[in-house]
């Protein structure tokens, strides 16, 4: 090859290398621009999603906020902030459900809050306890009204993961036991009343639960039992009174002759009856007449007038107005 040809070849190779280098630079630049464009587009999309999520929270559309926030890819630049916002939306949704008396759903939503934010989690736990108590109160109201099955159904609406479920089961078992005992007590008391066994019926009713439904059923039975007990007590008291009157000795008093009315016929002297020493056996009526008689005599009345007045003041009447007079109640 001649010197000219060799020089020409070298110049051509340089031109080719220059053109090739320029092309590579252009491709690299284009790739960089494309990557930057794609990255910018992805950022704009993620940012748009984040802004939209904030808008849903501001509009209190908490259900959509939770749904879209949980759908955000984990590689998103706004993923961490979105998850925090989702937890806040969960709290807002739980409050909305509670306001609508959807307490069971509200508890489930509140239990889903697992944010490391201690304040938000503590607030959720406090609300779970509060709403659980409201559900129990609703059940108690149904129980007091006599609807045991519905009361239990309300309590069983609590989510299984609720921390109060163990105590709820114990409450339900207690209600069922009280219900069975009260049914048996009411039926047993009714049977005893039909047989006139008042005391036994009253004792049976003591095991009736304090539930308003059962207390209403208990009231007329208890009144009937107490009326029967009172009637028996009155009968026994009257029998004891009659027996005491029959057993107590009667005392006849002979007032002095000077106290008798002038028209009274003369009577032979009669020895006054001397009561036995066992004065405590006197009936209360006789003791009252004797006490009044002595007090009237002490006040200066004559024996006859004092005797009549003492008898009448005690609610009695004088019989056999002769030398031996008696006072009957």
Backbone bond lengths (Angstrom), bond angles and torsions (degrees), N, CA, C in turn:
res aa  C-N    CA-C-N  psi(-1)  N-CA   C-N-CA  omega(-1)  CA-C   N-CA-C  phi
1 X - - - 1.478 - - 1.515 106.71 -
2 X 1.348 114.78 141.74 1.467 119.28 -178.62 1.510 109.38 -79.49
3 X 1.247 114.26 164.10 1.487 120.35 179.79 1.496 110.32 -59.43
4 X 1.354 116.56 -38.18 1.477 119.76 -178.93 1.513 110.38 -66.94
5 X 1.324 114.87 -41.68 1.470 117.91 -178.79 1.505 111.02 -64.93
6 X 1.325 117.53 -41.01 1.465 121.13 179.54 1.513 111.68 -64.18
7 X 1.286 115.70 -38.09 1.469 119.27 179.19 1.514 110.41 -67.97
8 X 1.297 114.66 -38.21 1.467 119.92 179.93 1.542 110.59 -64.60
9 X 1.320 114.72 -39.95 1.463 119.23 -179.89 1.517 111.35 -65.66
10 X 1.301 115.63 -41.38 1.475 118.59 178.92 1.507 111.28 -62.89
11 X 1.305 116.39 -41.64 1.480 119.69 -179.91 1.528 110.20 -64.66
12 X 1.347 115.10 -38.19 1.468 117.89 179.52 1.517 111.53 -66.42
13 X 1.342 117.82 -38.15 1.466 121.01 179.67 1.522 110.69 -65.53
14 X 1.290 116.23 -38.76 1.478 119.44 178.60 1.518 110.64 -62.90
15 X 1.326 115.50 -42.01 1.465 119.00 -179.92 1.542 110.32 -63.68
16 X 1.344 113.80 -40.65 1.469 117.47 -178.50 1.522 110.97 -64.90
17 X 1.327 117.00 -43.25 1.459 121.07 178.83 1.525 111.33 -62.80
18 X 1.297 116.38 -37.62 1.483 120.71 -179.90 1.524 110.70 -64.88
19 X 1.359 112.60 -44.69 1.472 117.22 -178.84 1.524 110.15 -64.62
20 X 1.374 115.24 -42.11 1.470 118.73 -179.78 1.514 110.83 -64.31
21 X 1.316 116.94 -42.38 1.471 120.19 179.77 1.516 111.32 -62.97
22 X 1.301 116.65 -40.09 1.472 120.55 179.54 1.515 110.94 -63.41
23 X 1.347 114.87 -38.00 1.462 118.96 179.34 1.518 112.00 -65.72
24 X 1.341 116.37 -42.45 1.467 119.58 179.31 1.521 111.33 -63.32
25 X 1.290 115.79 -40.19 1.464 119.08 178.37 1.515 111.69 -62.96
26 X 1.304 114.20 -38.29 1.470 118.38 -179.74 1.523 110.62 -66.64
27 X 1.346 115.59 -41.72 1.468 119.64 179.71 1.518 110.50 -64.28
28 X 1.336 116.20 -43.48 1.471 119.84 179.61 1.516 110.85 -62.02
29 X 1.263 115.66 -42.64 1.464 119.81 -179.58 1.529 110.17 -63.73
30 X 1.334 114.75 -41.94 1.465 118.38 -179.97 1.528 110.76 -64.79
31 X 1.352 115.68 -40.85 1.464 119.10 179.06 1.518 110.70 -63.91
32 X 1.320 115.97 -41.35 1.461 119.36 179.43 1.520 110.93 -63.29
33 X 1.301 115.31 -41.33 1.465 118.68 179.03 1.528 111.08 -64.49
34 X 1.357 115.57 -40.66 1.469 119.71 179.71 1.528 110.85 -64.31
35 X 1.325 117.02 -45.59 1.466 121.26 179.01 1.526 111.29 -60.83
36 X 1.335 114.24 -44.18 1.461 117.87 179.37 1.509 111.84 -63.76
37 X 1.329 115.72 -36.13 1.463 119.78 179.07 1.537 110.52 -66.69
38 X 1.342 114.83 -45.05 1.467 119.21 -179.72 1.527 111.20 -64.14
39 X 1.333 114.35 -41.15 1.464 117.41 178.35 1.519 110.90 -63.57
40 X 1.271 117.08 -40.96 1.458 120.70 179.34 1.514 111.57 -65.88
41 X 1.354 116.04 -37.80 1.458 120.07 178.99 1.530 110.39 -66.15
42 X 1.349 117.32 -43.58 1.460 121.31 178.93 1.529 110.63 -61.77
43 X 1.320 115.82 -41.73 1.475 119.43 179.78 1.519 110.15 -63.22
44 X 1.370 114.44 -43.02 1.458 117.93 -179.23 1.529 110.91 -63.52
45 X 1.328 117.02 -37.85 1.464 120.48 178.11 1.532 111.31 -66.10
46 X 1.328 115.96 -46.04 1.470 120.09 -179.94 1.520 110.91 -63.41
47 X 1.338 114.72 -41.07 1.464 118.39 179.61 1.519 110.79 -66.32
48 X 1.331 115.87 -38.17 1.464 120.11 177.80 1.530 110.62 -62.42
49 X 1.350 115.53 -41.52 1.468 119.35 177.46 1.527 111.19 -63.43
50 X 1.289 117.08 -40.72 1.465 122.27 -179.97 1.523 111.01 -64.69
51 X 1.353 115.62 -43.88 1.468 119.71 178.67 1.528 110.33 -64.12
52 X 1.344 116.07 -41.05 1.464 119.79 179.52 1.530 110.23 -63.89
53 X 1.321 116.35 -38.63 1.464 120.83 178.87 1.518 110.61 -63.40
54 X 1.310 116.83 -42.32 1.466 120.39 177.26 1.523 111.19 -63.48
55 X 1.345 115.30 -36.12 1.465 119.15 178.54 1.512 112.08 -64.86
56 X 1.329 117.09 -40.40 1.465 120.74 177.82 1.526 111.44 -62.73
57 X 1.328 115.81 -40.14 1.463 119.56 178.25 1.521 110.57 -65.41
58 X 1.341 116.44 -40.08 1.466 119.99 -179.73 1.528 111.05 -66.26
59 X 1.337 117.02 -32.87 1.466 121.36 179.49 1.533 112.01 -83.71
60 X 1.333 115.82 0.22 1.468 122.19 -179.68 1.526 112.11 62.45
61 X 1.341 115.24 29.16 1.456 120.40 172.40 1.526 106.73 -90.36
62 X 1.336 114.46 72.63 1.459 119.77 -169.10 1.532 112.91 -69.99
63 X 1.303 117.05 -30.52 1.463 119.66 179.13 1.521 110.53 -63.86
64 X 1.344 116.46 -48.69 1.471 120.93 178.64 1.523 110.50 -66.13
65 X 1.305 117.16 -36.79 1.471 121.47 178.54 1.528 109.97 -58.69
66 X 1.319 116.91 -46.61 1.466 120.53 179.91 1.520 111.09 -65.42
67 X 1.336 116.58 -43.24 1.464 120.97 -177.03 1.527 111.60 -63.34
68 X 1.331 116.23 -49.72 1.456 119.83 -177.68 1.529 111.64 -72.68
69 X 1.301 116.60 -34.25 1.460 119.06 179.11 1.517 111.80 -65.88
70 X 1.330 117.35 -40.15 1.460 120.65 178.72 1.523 111.90 -71.60
71 X 1.353 117.24 -21.48 1.463 120.75 179.06 1.531 112.60 -83.32
72 X 1.313 117.66 -7.51 1.463 121.18 -178.72 1.533 109.37 -68.74
73 X 1.348 118.91 130.76 1.471 121.07 -178.77 1.527 111.66 -59.82
74 X 1.325 115.32 145.68 1.463 119.60 -178.34 1.517 112.27 -66.91
75 X 1.366 117.75 -22.05 1.462 120.12 179.88 1.526 112.23 -84.50
76 X 1.310 117.37 0.64 1.463 120.37 179.66 1.517 110.53 -66.36
77 X 1.319 115.51 144.33 1.461 120.37 178.00 1.527 111.79 -63.22
78 X 1.354 117.22 -22.29 1.467 121.64 -175.79 1.534 112.14 -106.30
79 X 1.330 116.63 13.97 1.463 120.40 -174.88 1.536 111.77 -61.16
80 X 1.304 117.77 -46.78 1.464 121.38 -177.68 1.534 111.45 -62.31
81 X 1.351 114.93 -46.22 1.459 118.33 179.11 1.535 110.80 -64.78
82 X 1.351 115.93 -36.12 1.461 119.98 -179.07 1.524 110.91 -65.54
83 X 1.330 117.57 -39.10 1.457 120.14 179.90 1.531 111.81 -66.04
84 X 1.312 116.29 -37.99 1.473 119.37 175.76 1.519 110.66 -62.78
85 X 1.335 115.63 -41.47 1.460 119.88 179.29 1.524 110.61 -67.37
86 X 1.325 118.10 -35.84 1.455 121.72 177.67 1.528 110.57 -61.19
87 X 1.322 116.86 -40.64 1.465 120.31 178.16 1.530 111.10 -63.28
88 X 1.328 116.06 -39.83 1.461 120.10 178.22 1.523 110.97 -67.04
89 X 1.330 115.71 -38.11 1.464 119.35 177.38 1.529 110.59 -67.02
90 X 1.322 117.08 -34.23 1.463 120.22 176.56 1.528 110.23 -62.18
91 X 1.318 116.50 -41.39 1.467 119.37 177.86 1.524 110.67 -64.06
92 X 1.332 116.42 -43.03 1.460 119.54 178.24 1.515 112.09 -62.51
93 X 1.353 117.24 -40.56 1.458 120.95 178.99 1.525 110.99 -65.40
94 X 1.330 116.37 -40.97 1.475 119.94 179.04 1.523 110.63 -60.88
95 X 1.312 117.09 -41.13 1.475 120.29 178.60 1.522 110.73 -65.38
96 X 1.329 116.87 -40.89 1.464 119.46 178.30 1.528 110.62 -61.68
97 X 1.314 117.11 -43.81 1.460 120.98 179.61 1.525 111.34 -63.28
98 X 1.315 116.83 -39.22 1.465 120.03 178.66 1.522 110.82 -66.17
99 X 1.319 116.96 -39.42 1.473 120.56 177.84 1.522 111.51 -63.53
100 X 1.329 116.74 -30.00 1.466 121.71 177.98 1.527 111.56 -87.83
101 X 1.347 116.45 10.04 1.465 122.99 179.85 1.527 112.44 64.72
102 X 1.310 116.60 22.95 1.466 121.20 173.00 1.528 107.25 -94.26
103 X 1.332 114.82 66.93 1.463 119.79 -169.31 1.521 112.31 -68.30
104 X 1.317 117.82 -37.75 1.455 119.83 179.95 1.530 110.88 -63.44
105 X 1.343 117.15 -44.68 1.461 120.61 177.40 1.519 111.16 -64.31
106 X 1.338 115.71 -38.34 1.465 119.56 179.48 1.522 110.91 -61.89
107 X 1.342 116.42 -39.96 1.463 120.16 179.05 1.521 110.35 -65.44
108 X 1.343 116.94 -43.23 1.467 120.76 179.05 1.525 110.61 -60.33
109 X 1.325 116.65 -43.31 1.461 120.37 179.67 1.519 111.17 -65.05
110 X 1.326 116.50 -43.05 1.468 119.90 -178.94 1.528 111.67 -65.56
111 X 1.330 116.04 -34.08 1.467 119.54 179.44 1.522 112.12 -69.69
112 X 1.347 117.61 -17.45 1.469 120.82 178.92 1.529 112.28 -79.23
113 X 1.315 117.19 -7.83 1.466 120.77 -179.06 1.525 108.57 -79.49
114 X 1.305 115.37 109.94 1.477 120.91 -177.69 1.524 111.09 -123.39
115 X 1.289 116.57 22.86 1.454 120.20 -178.21 1.517 111.21 -62.76
116 X 1.332 117.71 146.48 1.469 119.61 175.46 1.526 113.12 -69.80
117 X 1.334 115.45 -5.79 1.461 119.41 176.91 1.534 108.15 -68.49
118 X 1.308 116.54 103.73 1.464 120.96 -175.49 1.507 113.57 -58.56
119 X 1.329 117.57 -38.32 1.454 120.52 -177.34 1.529 111.33 -64.38
120 X 1.338 116.57 -44.35 1.461 120.22 -179.42 1.526 110.88 -67.09
121 X 1.307 117.32 -39.62 1.460 121.06 -179.71 1.528 111.08 -68.46
122 X 1.323 117.26 -40.58 1.467 120.44 176.56 1.521 111.02 -62.62
123 X 1.322 115.79 -39.16 1.467 119.78 178.41 1.525 110.33 -63.95
124 X 1.337 116.28 -41.11 1.460 120.48 179.38 1.520 110.95 -64.04
125 X 1.310 117.61 -42.50 1.472 121.12 179.93 1.525 111.24 -64.58
126 X 1.326 116.72 -39.97 1.474 120.12 178.36 1.525 110.83 -63.53
127 X 1.335 116.43 -39.30 1.462 119.68 179.68 1.529 111.28 -69.74
128 X 1.316 117.21 -35.95 1.462 120.35 176.78 1.529 110.28 -59.80
129 X 1.336 116.14 -43.80 1.467 120.38 177.98 1.528 111.43 -63.58
130 X 1.330 115.70 -43.26 1.470 120.39 -179.33 1.525 110.98 -63.72
131 X 1.309 117.31 -47.04 1.468 120.92 -177.11 1.529 111.09 -69.60
132 X 1.326 116.75 -34.03 1.466 119.55 175.72 1.523 110.15 -62.26
133 X 1.336 116.76 -41.19 1.456 121.06 177.62 1.520 112.23 -62.72
134 X 1.329 116.79 -36.80 1.466 119.92 178.34 1.527 111.24 -67.08
135 X 1.323 116.70 -36.81 1.468 119.97 177.48 1.525 110.23 -65.20
136 X 1.328 116.34 -42.74 1.468 120.03 177.92 1.525 110.16 -61.94
137 X 1.324 117.31 -40.12 1.470 120.70 179.50 1.524 110.90 -63.86
138 X 1.329 116.97 -39.36 1.466 119.58 176.80 1.524 110.62 -61.74
139 X 1.331 115.89 -41.31 1.456 119.59 177.62 1.519 112.00 -63.49
140 X 1.326 116.74 -40.72 1.462 120.66 179.60 1.529 111.37 -63.43
141 X 1.321 116.59 -38.78 1.465 119.85 178.59 1.526 110.98 -63.49
142 X 1.318 116.97 -41.03 1.459 120.51 176.99 1.523 110.65 -65.48
143 X 1.330 116.12 -38.53 1.462 120.71 178.93 1.528 110.74 -63.53
144 X 1.332 117.08 -45.37 1.460 120.89 179.60 1.521 111.45 -60.69
145 X 1.340 115.39 -31.21 1.463 119.44 179.01 1.516 113.82 -81.27
146 X 1.335 117.26 -6.15 1.455 120.60 175.85 1.515 115.21 99.77
147 X 1.347 118.48 11.39 1.466 121.00 -179.74 1.523 109.08 -108.29
148 X 1.324 116.19 81.53 1.465 121.50 -177.02 1.521 111.39 -64.95
149 X 1.328 118.06 -44.82 1.465 121.10 -176.17 1.528 111.48 -61.19
150 X 1.328 116.27 -44.63 1.468 119.35 -179.79 1.517 111.14 -68.92
151 X 1.334 116.38 -35.23 1.465 120.04 178.11 1.525 110.93 -61.84
152 X 1.325 116.08 -42.31 1.467 120.20 178.31 1.527 110.39 -67.74
153 X 1.338 117.26 -39.48 1.465 120.84 179.73 1.520 111.07 -60.86
154 X 1.321 117.37 -38.08 1.463 120.86 179.09 1.521 110.58 -63.91
155 X 1.321 116.54 -44.01 1.461 119.60 179.99 1.520 111.70 -65.56
156 X 1.318 116.74 -34.34 1.465 119.87 -179.17 1.523 112.51 -75.03
157 X 1.323 118.08 -5.75 1.464 120.81 174.81 1.528 111.93 -74.13
158 X 1.319 116.89 -14.31 1.456 119.60 177.48 1.526 109.67 -61.28
159 X 1.334 118.66 139.59 1.465 120.76 179.17 1.526 111.20 -60.72
160 X 1.325 118.03 142.60 1.470 120.58 -179.85 1.526 112.99 -58.00
161 X 1.329 116.69 -29.96 1.466 119.41 -178.83 1.523 113.16 -82.23
162 X 1.336 116.66 1.10 1.464 119.67 178.95 1.529 110.28 -63.89
163 X 1.324 118.17 135.66 1.471 120.39 -178.68 1.525 113.61 -66.79
164 X 1.330 118.01 -11.77 1.468 120.44 -178.25 1.524 112.87 -96.41
165 X 1.331 118.18 3.97 1.466 120.50 -174.32 1.527 112.32 -62.41
166 X 1.333 118.56 -34.88 1.463 119.99 -179.50 1.532 111.02 -63.20
167 X 1.323 116.54 -43.92 1.464 119.56 178.55 1.525 111.16 -71.14
168 X 1.329 117.67 -29.98 1.459 121.23 178.66 1.525 110.33 -64.10
169 X 1.311 117.27 -42.63 1.458 120.72 178.69 1.524 111.11 -62.36
170 X 1.337 116.33 -39.95 1.467 120.09 177.56 1.524 110.79 -64.32
171 X 1.320 116.58 -38.75 1.470 121.13 178.52 1.525 110.73 -63.18
172 X 1.318 116.92 -44.35 1.468 121.30 -179.72 1.529 110.44 -62.07
173 X 1.318 116.78 -43.85 1.465 120.09 178.95 1.531 111.32 -62.99
174 X 1.328 116.48 -38.64 1.463 120.20 177.27 1.514 111.93 -63.99
175 X 1.324 117.11 -41.25 1.466 120.92 177.90 1.534 110.70 -61.87
176 X 1.307 116.06 -45.51 1.457 119.84 -178.45 1.531 111.50 -62.98
177 X 1.318 116.76 -38.94 1.468 120.68 179.25 1.527 110.77 -66.80
178 X 1.325 117.55 -45.20 1.464 121.02 178.42 1.529 110.74 -61.02
179 X 1.311 115.84 -38.81 1.471 120.39 -178.08 1.524 110.52 -63.81
180 X 1.333 116.24 -46.67 1.461 120.54 -179.53 1.530 111.13 -63.64
181 X 1.327 117.01 -43.71 1.462 120.66 179.62 1.522 111.45 -62.82
182 X 1.299 117.33 -40.94 1.462 121.03 -178.45 1.525 110.93 -67.76
183 X 1.319 116.51 -41.09 1.469 119.71 177.31 1.524 110.63 -59.24
184 X 1.330 115.46 -46.14 1.470 119.87 -179.03 1.526 111.01 -65.57
185 X 1.337 117.92 -39.04 1.463 121.30 -178.70 1.528 111.39 -66.92
186 X 1.313 117.29 -42.76 1.465 121.15 179.63 1.530 110.38 -63.57
187 X 1.320 116.60 -44.42 1.459 119.85 -179.63 1.524 111.35 -66.54
188 X 1.336 116.10 -42.41 1.459 119.74 179.06 1.516 112.29 -64.12
189 X 1.349 117.40 -42.19 1.461 121.09 179.14 1.527 111.01 -64.27
190 X 1.317 117.36 -38.85 1.469 120.89 178.92 1.528 110.60 -61.71
191 X 1.317 116.10 -42.91 1.474 120.12 179.17 1.535 111.72 -64.05
192 X 1.331 116.43 -41.41 1.460 120.68 -179.55 1.526 111.20 -67.69
193 X 1.320 117.81 -36.60 1.464 120.44 178.76 1.525 110.96 -65.41
194 X 1.313 116.29 -37.01 1.463 119.40 178.15 1.532 111.10 -62.53
195 X 1.321 116.44 -26.89 1.465 121.29 179.58 1.528 112.15 -92.77
196 X 1.344 116.98 0.32 1.452 120.47 -179.33 1.509 114.36 75.40
197 X 1.314 118.07 19.49 1.462 121.97 179.39 1.530 108.51 -93.17
198 X 1.332 114.04 78.22 1.461 120.59 -171.10 1.525 112.93 -64.80
199 X 1.315 117.73 -49.16 1.462 120.87 -178.30 1.520 111.68 -62.18
200 X 1.319 116.57 -43.75 1.462 120.41 179.84 1.528 110.78 -63.37
201 X 1.343 116.37 -38.50 1.467 120.41 179.31 1.520 110.59 -65.28
202 X 1.344 116.53 -42.78 1.461 119.72 178.68 1.521 111.07 -62.31
203 X 1.328 117.12 -41.10 1.455 120.36 177.63 1.515 112.19 -63.17
204 X 1.311 116.90 -36.99 1.464 121.28 179.12 1.521 110.74 -64.78
205 X 1.313 116.93 -37.11 1.464 121.24 -176.90 1.526 112.76 -71.41
206 X 1.319 117.66 -14.37 1.458 120.05 179.91 1.519 112.49 -67.29
207 X 1.330 117.60 -19.61 1.462 120.44 -179.82 1.521 112.84 -90.69
208 X 1.339 117.89 4.87 1.465 120.89 176.66 1.523 109.02 -72.34
209 X 1.328 117.12 134.89 1.470 122.07 -178.00 1.518 110.94 -65.34
210 X 1.331 115.74 159.39 1.468 121.35 -179.45 1.521 112.66 -78.25
211 X 1.310 117.50 6.60 1.468 122.08 177.91 1.533 109.07 -62.91
212 X 1.333 116.11 135.28 1.469 120.78 -174.94 1.527 111.91 -56.28
213 X 1.315 117.50 -39.61 1.475 121.38 -179.82 1.522 110.86 -57.44
214 X 1.319 117.27 -45.08 1.453 121.18 -177.81 1.519 112.04 -79.09
215 X 1.317 117.63 -30.05 1.458 119.92 176.37 1.521 111.23 -65.90
216 X 1.323 116.81 -34.38 1.462 120.00 176.65 1.531 111.22 -66.57
217 X 1.311 116.36 -38.62 1.465 119.99 177.06 1.533 111.46 -71.07
218 X 1.316 116.49 -30.04 1.462 121.34 -177.84 1.531 111.60 -74.90
219 X 1.324 117.75 -35.42 1.461 121.78 -170.28 1.524 113.86 -54.14
220 X 1.334 120.64 -54.08 1.481 118.78 -178.26 1.524 112.80 -64.92
221 X 1.329 117.58 -32.42 1.458 119.93 178.59 1.524 110.74 -68.80
222 X 1.341 116.14 -40.16 1.458 120.00 179.27 1.527 110.58 -66.34
223 X 1.320 117.39 -41.75 1.469 120.75 178.07 1.528 110.70 -60.91
224 X 1.312 115.89 -40.25 1.467 119.77 179.10 1.528 110.88 -66.09
225 X 1.333 116.12 -41.53 1.462 119.82 179.56 1.531 110.88 -65.19
226 X 1.324 117.62 -43.90 1.464 120.99 -179.03 1.529 111.47 -67.04
227 X 1.328 116.31 -35.61 1.469 119.04 176.59 1.529 110.61 -64.37
228 X 1.321 116.17 -40.33 1.457 119.59 177.67 1.513 112.21 -65.63
229 X 1.330 116.65 -40.74 1.464 120.92 178.25 1.523 110.69 -63.24
230 X 1.342 116.95 -42.26 1.462 120.74 179.65 1.522 111.14 -64.84
231 X 1.321 116.81 -38.79 1.458 120.38 179.90 1.531 110.93 -65.54
232 X 1.320 115.64 -41.19 1.473 119.24 177.23 1.520 110.01 -63.56
233 X 1.330 117.30 -40.83 1.458 120.99 -179.80 1.532 110.58 -63.38
234 X 1.341 116.66 -41.47 1.464 119.99 178.80 1.530 110.75 -64.76
235 X 1.312 115.41 -42.03 1.461 119.47 179.65 1.523 110.81 -62.41
236 X 1.315 117.14 -45.82 1.460 120.51 -179.64 1.518 111.48 -64.67
237 X 1.341 116.95 -38.47 1.456 120.03 178.55 1.521 111.20 -64.64
238 X 1.339 116.11 -40.77 1.460 119.95 179.50 1.524 110.77 -66.98
239 X 1.329 115.34 -39.66 1.455 118.61 177.94 1.531 110.85 -63.46
240 X 1.309 116.95 -41.28 1.459 120.72 178.54 1.523 110.84 -65.43
241 X 1.337 115.83 -37.28 1.474 119.60 179.18 1.518 110.79 -66.20
242 X 1.318 116.93 -46.19 1.452 120.67 -179.91 1.539 111.34 -63.05
243 X 1.304 114.65 -38.50 1.459 118.99 178.88 1.523 111.30 -66.07
244 X 1.330 116.68 -39.87 1.453 120.77 179.02 1.521 111.29 -66.82
245 X 1.345 116.08 -39.63 1.467 119.63 179.18 1.525 110.36 -64.62
246 X 1.337 114.35 -42.85 1.462 118.15 -178.58 1.525 111.68 -66.10
247 X 1.326 116.69 -32.94 1.465 120.12 -176.75 1.521 112.90 -84.67
248 X 1.319 117.31 -22.28 1.467 119.69 -175.42 1.529 110.51 -77.14
249 X 1.339 119.16 137.52 1.481 122.16 177.67 1.524 111.37 -71.12
250 X 1.327 116.50 150.44 1.458 121.85 177.88 1.529 108.78 -98.62
251 X 1.274 114.85 141.85 1.465 120.23 -179.29 1.519 109.28 -110.39
252 X 1.344 115.47 128.82 1.463 121.45 176.47 1.524 108.41 -105.85
253 X 1.291 113.55 132.74 1.462 119.49 -178.45 1.526 109.84 -108.52
254 X 1.325 115.21 140.39 1.473 121.05 176.56 1.518 107.71 -114.02
255 X 1.317 115.96 98.43 1.462 118.54 179.25 1.513 110.08 -62.44
256 X 1.330 118.62 153.14 1.475 122.09 178.09 1.510 111.00 -59.91
257 X 1.345 116.82 149.56 1.457 121.84 -179.13 1.511 112.15 -60.81
258 X 1.347 116.22 -34.16 1.462 116.71 -176.90 1.529 112.35 -68.03
259 X 1.321 115.23 -17.41 1.474 116.98 179.61 1.505 112.81 -89.85
260 X 1.315 118.31 -4.53 1.449 119.48 -176.35 1.524 110.33 -78.47
261 X 1.275 118.57 153.54 1.474 121.29 174.43 1.515 110.00 -64.18
262 X 1.336 116.38 149.99 1.466 121.41 -176.94 1.520 111.36 -61.13
263 X 1.345 116.74 -29.50 1.465 119.26 -176.70 1.513 112.98 -79.79
264 X 1.323 117.94 -10.97 1.468 119.83 -177.49 1.518 109.31 -69.03
265 X 1.328 118.60 134.23 1.468 121.65 -179.88 1.520 110.62 -68.66
266 X 1.304 112.99 149.64 1.462 118.05 178.71 1.508 109.88 -68.70
267 X 1.286 115.13 138.88 1.453 121.45 -178.94 1.519 108.91 -124.72
268 X 1.319 114.64 150.16 1.467 116.52 176.65 1.518 110.25 -66.18
269 X 1.283 114.71 150.13 1.475 116.85 -178.93 1.517 110.80 -63.44
270 X 1.313 114.51 139.66 1.471 121.66 179.54 1.508 107.98 -123.75
271 X 1.272 113.69 131.75 1.456 118.03 178.34 1.520 109.55 -72.05
272 X 1.322 115.97 125.92 1.479 119.90 -178.22 1.529 110.27 -63.91
273 X 1.290 114.07 143.54 1.459 119.66 178.91 1.518 109.37 -71.18
274 X 1.308 115.38 129.38 1.468 119.68 179.89 1.516 107.77 -98.07
275 X 1.327 118.40 118.12 1.470 120.54 -178.05 1.508 111.09 -65.18
276 X 1.321 116.90 151.18 1.461 119.04 176.95 1.516 111.07 -66.44
277 X 1.307 113.55 166.41 1.471 118.68 -176.86 1.513 112.52 -67.87
278 X 1.336 117.61 -22.42 1.468 119.51 -175.47 1.518 110.09 -78.97
279 X 1.322 115.90 67.06 1.459 121.15 -179.55 1.520 112.97 -59.20
280 X 1.319 120.10 -33.50 1.468 118.98 -179.47 1.504 114.02 -58.02
281 X 1.371 117.56 -17.35 1.454 118.52 -179.97 1.515 112.09 -78.37
282 X 1.331 118.22 -8.90 1.458 120.99 177.76 1.513 110.65 -61.57
283 X 1.337 115.17 146.22 1.453 118.46 175.71 1.518 109.47 -74.32
284 X 1.301 115.80 160.61 1.474 120.03 -178.73 1.527 110.80 -63.61
285 X 1.344 117.41 -31.89 1.460 120.05 178.95 1.521 110.70 -65.36
286 X 1.323 116.71 -47.60 1.460 119.96 -179.53 1.522 111.94 -62.86
287 X 1.328 115.18 -39.09 1.470 118.75 178.79 1.518 111.06 -64.61
288 X 1.327 116.21 -36.42 1.459 119.20 179.78 1.534 110.83 -68.37
289 X 1.343 116.65 -42.23 1.466 119.85 178.57 1.530 110.02 -61.61
290 X 1.323 116.10 -44.96 1.463 120.83 -179.33 1.522 111.11 -61.20
291 X 1.357 114.76 -42.00 1.465 118.66 -178.93 1.522 111.44 -65.18
292 X 1.350 116.30 -44.26 1.463 119.70 179.61 1.525 111.08 -65.59
293 X 1.313 116.49 -41.27 1.461 120.46 179.54 1.530 110.71 -56.73
294 X 1.310 116.05 -47.63 1.464 119.25 -178.82 1.530 111.70 -65.16
295 X 1.319 115.40 -36.81 1.473 117.58 -179.84 1.526 111.33 -68.71
296 X 1.353 117.86 -37.88 1.462 120.15 179.30 1.528 110.71 -67.84
297 X 1.333 116.34 -40.45 1.470 119.32 177.18 1.517 110.17 -62.35
298 X 1.339 115.54 -40.59 1.461 118.89 179.44 1.521 111.54 -64.78
299 X 1.330 117.30 -24.52 1.460 121.15 179.38 1.537 112.03 -84.45
300 X 1.341 116.57 -2.74 1.463 119.27 174.72 1.501 115.66 108.52
301 X 1.354 118.60 -0.20 1.462 119.20 178.84 1.532 109.30 -74.51
302 X 1.339 114.43 154.39 1.467 117.01 175.45 1.522 108.37 -74.32
303 X 1.294 115.64 162.03 1.463 121.23 -171.59 1.521 112.79 -61.04
304 X 1.328 117.11 -39.91 1.459 120.07 -177.12 1.532 111.84 -66.51
305 X 1.323 115.23 -50.28 1.462 118.59 179.75 1.530 111.23 -63.51
306 X 1.325 115.98 -38.79 1.460 119.63 179.85 1.518 110.56 -63.20
307 X 1.314 116.58 -39.53 1.461 121.07 179.72 1.523 112.32 -65.27
308 X 1.356 116.07 -46.82 1.463 119.95 179.60 1.529 110.65 -62.94
309 X 1.334 117.00 -45.33 1.456 120.75 -178.03 1.532 111.40 -64.97
310 X 1.337 117.19 -39.53 1.465 120.50 179.81 1.522 110.63 -64.72
311 X 1.337 116.32 -39.52 1.462 120.45 179.40 1.523 111.27 -64.95
312 X 1.336 115.59 -47.66 1.467 119.90 -178.18 1.526 111.92 -68.99
313 X 1.317 117.39 -37.15 1.464 120.77 179.35 1.523 111.57 -65.76
314 X 1.321 115.86 -25.14 1.459 119.91 178.73 1.520 112.24 -87.24
315 X 1.339 116.63 1.91 1.454 120.17 179.32 1.515 112.65 88.15
316 X 1.326 118.67 15.16 1.452 121.33 -178.90 1.517 112.25 -106.74
317 X 1.319 115.26 -172.36 1.464 119.97 176.85 1.531 107.94 -142.02
318 X 1.339 114.44 147.78 1.461 121.75 -175.54 1.522 109.32 -85.77
319 X 1.303 116.11 134.37 1.467 121.43 177.13 1.532 108.96 -121.63
320 X 1.364 115.56 156.14 1.459 121.88 178.01 1.530 111.16 54.06
321 X 1.311 114.81 65.29 1.461 117.55 -178.53 1.512 110.14 -74.70
322 X 1.281 114.58 69.69 1.454 122.11 176.30 1.511 107.95 -128.46
323 X 1.308 115.69 -153.13 1.451 117.72 -179.63 1.528 112.85 -65.49
324 X 1.353 116.80 -23.71 1.448 120.42 176.48 1.523 108.24 -121.96
325 X 1.276 116.82 103.61 1.475 122.03 -177.37 1.528 109.59 -107.59
326 X 1.321 115.04 146.73 1.452 119.99 177.83 1.516 111.36 -122.87
327 X 1.290 116.73 161.77 1.486 122.31 179.12 1.520 107.56 -124.12
328 X 1.314 115.68 118.42 1.454 120.52 -179.65 1.536 110.16 -107.18
329 X 1.321 116.57 139.51 1.486 118.54 179.60 1.529 110.65 -72.82
